[in-house]
Amino acid sequence: MKKNIIIICAVAAVVLTGCFGGKSATSSGRGGEVVGVGGGKGFSEPTPYGMTMIKRGFLRMGIDKQDSLWGKETPVKDISVDGFWMDETEVTNSEYKQFVYWVRDSILRTRLADPAYGGDETYMITEDKNGDPVTPHLNWKKQLPRKPNEDEQRAIESLYVTNPVTGEKLLDASQMNYRYEIYDYTAAALRRNRLNPAERNLNTDLPVDMDEVVMISKDTAYIDDEGRIVRETINRQLTGPWDFLNTYIVNVYPDTTCWVNDFRNSDNEMYMRNYFSNPTYNEYPVVGVTWEQANAFCAWRTDYLLKGLGGEARYIQRYRLPTEAEWEYAARGKDGNEFPWENEQVKSGDGCFYANFKPDRGNYTKDGNLITSRTGIYSSNSNGLYDMAGNVAEWTSTIYTEAGVDAMNDLNPQLKYNAAKEDPYRLKKKSVRGGSWKDPESYIRSAWRTWEYQNQPRSYIGFRCVRSLASSQSTKQKQSKRKR
């Protein structure tokens, strides 16, 4: 499988082709005419490692033909989506382990700075280079101890538990909690949420109520005195822009027991004990990860990237789960095929299967695999994406509704709802796409829709990340401002 290497290109000139042949936007004028101002050097976004660009385009979303499996018609709609970056493969065990180990090491550094474990303050940064106080944060440049003293050893051992049967030291999964914050720019931009009441309605026939109280919902989380994660969605009066900052705490360790809980009367203990921990499965897709954990990974991946960038970081968009429309558009390929390959068959003329799924009623091995397969061993689709059918089904960011595309906009469609803890469980369904290693042929079609609850881990559901392009303009076709 080919991985992209980050290359930063400096574009000196752009040749306009096709329909766009207008005048250059960097015009000059004289005699008091308005000609615009120079915007400086344009930002040329580097290709993110392991991702491929999906250019903006059009999709007839849904299944045109009557569904032969259930005998019912499904909604179809013409939609358009903007360009985005997408992971070439599903997120692997190896990549997700990097996340888990980062959380582990962040907890360890915090404890090493705690007086209860020796109080080495060099693991925390409390001042800037000028000696002015800053919000305390971890010092990642400080190396963890290779030869720990007694206090440091206690800090390390506090992260592990002992198997009462084998005596083996195991990472304490219950401690692997990741805290992150997401600013809801969409809610903050809504006119009804303006801080100035006079700006909430543009209809000048209506009187302005300067004492109007606006209530908003805000997600928050904290650890209680017993070490449990408490999540709350609170309704509060709008007082300032920080009211749109939502806080989440998620335990990020995958549920390795999903292998035995998903399949009753089946001996899958070996997968439970080995699939995530054994390096043999490093390049296999991570499973047992909930929708909530997948979102936490996206948030961590964003922060991890931004810390390594300079001033141009402000242009980079956040990693996130794909919308249902983005996922189907990317899976169908450049020609909008029913499957992520060119024909409607599931294997080539030589008898080789195009994906890892269940070709027969119970013969999982017919395609060469029993459960999941190493990512990228099947050919990519025309967008350069691997395993968009089968292997593991994939979380999307879209809430699942029976109406499907009928309820969606036709431009960058998204149905989003951040369910509160107290909401009915049915409101916590999220769309899952692509089918998996355990699914029959019909379920691995690009347009097939299914769902799972956002807090439910499965041995057959994984995910991949996307990132919106820093500019909606195509790199090969930039439209210039025309002279009027």
N, C-alpha and C positions, 0 to 999 in steps of 0.2 A: 504494500500500500504506500502510495506516495504521500509524503508530508510536505506541506509548504514551509519554506524558510522565510522568515521576515526579511523583506527587502524594502528599504526606503528609497523611493524614486523621486528625483527632482524633475518635474515636468517643465521644460523650458518653453515649449510652445504646443498649441493644440491645433490640429488640422480639422477643420469643420467639414463634415461629409454628410451625405444623405440630404434630409430635408432642412437642415440647419445651416444656412449660409449667410447669416446676418452679419452686421458690422461688429467689430470687436468692441467689447465693453470698456476698454481702456482708451476711450476717445479723448481727444483734446479739443479745446475750443477757445475762442477769443471774442472780445467785444461784449463781455458781460453775460454770455450764454451759459445756461446750466448744463454742465457736462458730467456731473457726478464726481465722486472722490475716489482716489485709489484705495483699494482695500488691503494693500500689502500682498505678500506672497501667499498664494492659496495653499491650503493644507492638503497634502497628498497622503492619504491614509495607507499605512503599511498593511500588507496581508497578515491577519492574525495567524499564529502558528496552528496548523492542523485544521484550518477552516478554508472554505471556498466561497467565492462570491456568487450569490444568486441575484441576477439582475432583475430589475423591476419588469413587470409584465402582466399578462391577462390570463385568467383561468376560468373555465366553466366548472365551478365547484359542485361536487356531488356526483351521483350515479345517474347517467342518462337513461340507461336501459333498466327495465323492471328488474328488481332484485329476485333472482331465481331461488335464493335460499329461503326467504321468508314470504315471497310472493306479494310484496308491497312496494309501492313507488316511494322513492326518497326525494326530498327537495333538491332542486338544482338552481344555481344562480350564477350569473356572469359577474365576476369580481376582478378588481385590479389591486396589485400589491406593490409596494415600494421595494427597492433592493435591500439586501441584508447579507451578512456573513453567516454561514452555518457550519457547524462541526462536520468534518468529512465522515466521521464515525460516531457511534454512540460513546458516551463517556465510559471509560474503562475502569476496571478495579484499580489499576495502577494510578490513574488520574484522581480517582476519588480518595484513594489512600493518602495522596499528597494533601488533600483537604483535611482528612482526619488527623494526620500527623501534625499539620500546622496547628490545629485546635489543641492537640495534646501539648505541643511545645509552648503554645501561648499560655496555657494553664500552668505549665511547669515554670516558666519565666516569672509569672505573677507570684507563684509560691516562693521562688528563690529570693524574691525581693521582700517577702513577708517576714517581719521579725520573728514569727513563730518557727521559721525555717532558716534562720541565720541572718535574714535581713540584708542581703547584698543589694544595695540601692542602685548599683550600676546596671541592673537588669531593667530599670525603668528610666525614662527620660522625663525630667520635670522642668528643665530649663532649655532655652534655645542657645545658639552659639554665642549670643551676647550676654547670657546670664539672666535673661528675663524669664519669669515663670510661664510655663505652658501647661496645657491639660496633660496630666501624666499619661504616658503611653509606653508600650514595650520597646525595648532596645534590641532590635533583631541583629544588630552587629555584634552584640555580646555573645560569645560562644558558650554553649552549655558545657558544664564541667566534664572533663574526660576522666579525672580521678577525683570523684566527689568526696568531700569530707562527710562527717557524721550528719550534719544538718542537711546538706545537699542530698545525701542518700535517702534521708527521710522524706524529702520533698519528691524525689523520684519514685520511691516505693508507694507514696500516697496515691499515685495514679494507677496502680495495679491491684488486682485481686488474685487470690490463690485458688485454683481449682481444688475443691475439697477431696476429690477422688484421686486425681493424678498428681496433685501438688504443683502443677504447672502455673507459672506466672502469666496472667492475662491482663491486657489493657482493660481498665474498668470503663466499659461502654457507657454506663450511666452518667459519667462525668463529662463526656465529650459534647458539651453544650456550646453552641456558637451564637453569639449575640451580634445582631446587625441592625442597621437603620436604613429605611427607604423613604425618600421624600416623595410625596404624592403630588407631582407637578400638575397633573390633570385636575385634581380637586382644587388645588390652589389657584388654577387659572379660570375656574368657572366664575362667571359674572356674579352669580348669587353669593359667592364667598368673598367678594371684595371687602376689604377693611373699611373703605369709605362707603357709607350707605348710598350716597348720591350716584355711585357708579354701578349699582346693582341692577338698575333698570334704565334703559335709554329712552323710554317713553316719557316725554316731557309733559304729557297730560296728567300723569300720575304724581301726586304729592310725595315728597321724600320724607320717610320716617327716620329721622336721625337717631332715634332710640331703638330701632329694630334690633332684635337679638337673633343672631344666626347660630344655629346648633350644628356641629359637625361630629362625625364619628372618627375615632382615632384608635389604632391598634397599639397596645402596649404589652409589655411582658416583664416579669421579674422572677427572681429566685426567692422562695419563701424560707423561713427559718429552718425548715426540715430538708432543704435542698431540692425541693420540687419546683418545676417550671410552672408558673402561673401566667396564663394568657388572658387578656381582657380586651374587649372592644368597648371603649367608653364614649359616651355622648357628652360633649362639653361645649361651652360657649366659645365662639371664635374670638380670640383675643389678639392673635398675631400670626405671622407667617410660619413660626415654628410649630403651630398646631397641626401642620400637615406632615410632620415627621413621625413616621410609624416605627415602632421598635418591636423586634422579634427575637426570641430565644428558641433555638431548635436543637434538639439532640440529633447529632448528625451521623451517628454510627449506624450502618445498615442493619436491618433485621435479618440476621443470618438464619433465624428459625423459619423464615418464610417457606423454605423448601419442604419442611415437614407439615407446616400448617396449611399450605396450598393443596397438598395431595395427601388426603387421608388414605389409610390402608396401602401405603406405598413406602418402601424403604429408601428414603433420601437423606439419611443421616450423614453420609459421606459428604454430600454437597453442603450441608449445614456446617460441618466442621472445617471444610477445606476451601469452598468456592471463593470467599473473600480473603482468607488469610494465606493460602498457598500461592507462592509466586508463579506456579504453573498457570494459574488463571489470570495473571496480571493484565493480559491484553484482551480479556473477555469483557463483555459489557457488565457494568455494575448493576445488581438487582437488589431487591429488598429495600429500595429507596423510595420514600413517599414523595408526593408532590411538594410537600412543605420542605423536605430535605433537599430536593432538586433546586428549589428556589434559593435556599440558603447557599448551595454550592455556587449558583450564578452570582449571588451577592459577594461571596468570598473571592471568586475568580475576578470580578470587577475590581475590587479593592486591591487585590494582589497585583493586577496589571497596572493600575493607576499609580501605585507606589514606585513602579519602575520607570515611569515616563516623566518627561519634563513639562515645560509650559504648554505643550500641545495636548496634554491630557484633557483639557477642557472640551476638546472636540470629540473625544472618544465616547461612544454610546455604551450603555451598560450591557453586560451579558444578561440574558434572560431566556426563558423557555419560549419556543416559537408559538405563535398563534396557530389555531387550527387551520386557518386559511394558508398561512405561510408554509406550514408543514406539507399540506397537500400539494401546493404549487411547486414546492421543491422536489417532492417525491415523484411527481408525474414526469419530470424532466422537461426538456426544451420543446417536445412535441405533444405534451399533455396526455401521455399514454395512461392506460388503465392500470398497468403495473409499472414499476420503475425500470422496465426494460422495453424493448421495441415491439414485441408481439404479445398476444394474449395467452400464450403457453407458459408453463412454469418450468420447462426444461428445454434444453437445446436439442437439435437433431441427433447429437451424440449421446443423449440421455443424461446430460449433466444438468442438475437443478440450478436455477438462478438465485435461490434464496434458501435460508434455513427455516423450514416450517414443518408441519405434519402432513406429508403427502398422502398418507393412507389413513384408515380408521385408527390404527394403533401402531403402525410401523414408523416410529420416529426416526429410525436409522436409515430409511430409504434415501434420504438426501445426504447421507454421509455423517450426520451428527445425531446425538441422542438428546442433549439439552441445548444450551446456547453454544455458539461457536466463536472462535477468535474473531474479533472485528476485522473487516476488510478483506476476508478471504474470497468473497464473491465479487464479481465485477461491479464497478460503480455504475450509476445511471448517467445520463448525458450531462447532468449538473456536477458530476464528480463526487457524488455522495454514495456511501456504502451502507448496505443493510437497511435501506428505507422500507424494505418489506421483510418481515420475519426477523429472526434472531431474538430481539426483545421488542415488545411494543413500547411506545414512547409517550411520555407526558407532554401535554401542551398547556399553554397558559389559559386556555379558553374554558369557561364553565360549560358543562354539558346540558343541553336542552333538547327536547324532542323536536322542536321547531327547526333546529339546526340553522342552515344558511338562510332560511326564510326570515329569521330574526336579525340577521347581520346586515351591516352597511355594505355597499358594493365597492367601497374604497378602504383599503387596509382594515378589513372587518375584524372585530374583536368583541367578544362577549365576556365581560370580566365582573366578578363579584368576589370580594374578600369576605368570606363567610365568618361571622363571629362565632365564638365557642358555643354560645347559647342558641344559635340558629338551628332549625330542623336539619337533620342529617342529610335529607335529600338535596339541600342547597349546597352541599359540599362535593357534588359530583364534578369531576374534571374530565375533559375529553382526552382520550388516549387513541393514538393512531399507529398504523403500520403492522399490526398483528405480530405474533411471536413464534418461537420455536414449537409451541404446543398447539398452534392454531391451524385449521385447514386452509385450503387455497382461497376460499371466498373472503376470509378475514384479512388476508394480506394485500388486498387491493388498496390502491392509494386513496380511494374515496370512502373506504369503509370506516364507519364511525362506531366507537364504543366508549366506555367510560369506566372510571374507578373513583372511589372516595379519596379525598385529598390526603387523608391520614393513614391510608391502607397500603402497606408494602406488599409487593408481589414478586415471586421468583421469575416472572416473565415480563416485568415492566422496568424499563430503564429510561434514559433521556439523553438528549443532546442539546447544546446551547446554540443560540443565535445572537447576533449583535447587529442593530440597525447600522446602515452606512452613515458615515459622518456627513456625507453629502448625498442628496438624492440624485444628483447629476451623474450620468454614466461616465466612466473614465474615458470612454472612446468617443463620446458624443456630447459635448457641452454646448448648451444653447446660449448664444450671446444676445445682448440687448440690441434690439432693432432701432434704427433711427425712425422717428415718427415724422 
